[in-house]
Amino acid sequence: MSESLPTRNLVKLNIVLSVLLSVVFCVFLLAITKNPADTLVRFVQISLFIGLAGFLNLCLHILFARRSSRYLTHDQFLFYSLSYCVAILVWLLVRYFHMAVTGRPWEGEGENMLESYSLAILAVSAFNTLILMLQNLVILQHRKARSEIENLQLKAYAGETRNLLLSQQIHPHFLFNALNTVKSLYKRDVNEGERYLVHLANFLRVAVSNHGTTTTLIKNELDFCLNYLQMQQVRFGSALTYSVALSDHTVNSGFLPFFSLQPLVENALKHNLLTEEKPIKILIDEHEGYIRVSNNLQVRAYKEPSTGQGLSNLTERYRLLGAGQIGIESGPEVFRVSIKILNK
């Protein structure tokens, strides 16, 4: 019951249900008794009962929707117990209203009072069961529709992620820098040039061959990110340093959204000044179930062009996966982004 409720639809359902059942019951009653005045009072009586019972059941739905789902079975038992108790109290209230308006005692008063009360409670329980069934049907349909929409959104963002990966990494500017680096390395050191080409090939292989999954092992995501970092370290030399402090258990068992680490590292390089005198220092570590990507702040006056979609895309994907929000900390000296480690 943790999802949001279709409150407006439930209110409409209560109105339609109270009117419809009252009309059906009163048409049947009028055909038997031929008493329009009594039928009108019964119409008001039934409308009040169904309307109040439906409204109070809706209030119970809203109240229990805010409770933790850790004790779901206990919550359901308590919910239905309260619902039927409330329905009986509403019936007693409506019965008192009927007696006050008509000035007549309740029909059940007399020798067979126990039987009359038993039949009345049985009828009240049947009406309340019908109300609950229809309300639950509306809620289930709402949750199903919402789940389908979120699945479609997640697929859309996964597709956007793949497109973003291709547009960012197989970008003419990226390839131009990579090829220039290869050219200069082969002039200086053939072995180093070959190592750079291996990292570039591994990086591009992942960039162009995504398997359509929304999440991946941290090991895979880290390997992809490290290929990028090793390429950039060749390019920037001692102006870039990085370190990784992740446990083997986390790397081999935890999951992250596909293409989540590398954009965070790339943002650090795009928005900060890198010099040998003031190198950029990137740290990838873990803290209380989160992977953190931190860097020292050396904001450059001119920033490389950026679409700004990477971080917002990652934020939305975490929301759709139900994994909460990503954490962003910006201090005077350190910028840090924390992303939650996921289970498969």
HUPEUR-V990985 format. One record per run of one state. SS is the DSSP state (h for helix, s for strand, l for the rest). FROM is the first residue (numbers start at 1). TO is the last residue. Records with the same first field share a line. If there is no record, write none. Layout:
BEGIN
SS = FROM-TO  FROM-TO
END
This chain:
BEGIN
l = 1-6  34-35  66-68  103-112  170-171  189-189  209-214  246-247  254-254  258-260  273-279  288-289  297-298  300-308  321-326  331-333  341-341  343-344
h = 7-33  36-65  69-102  113-169  172-188  190-208  218-239  248-253  261-271  309-320
s = 215-217  240-245  255-257  272-272  280-287  290-296  299-299  327-330  334-340  342-342
END
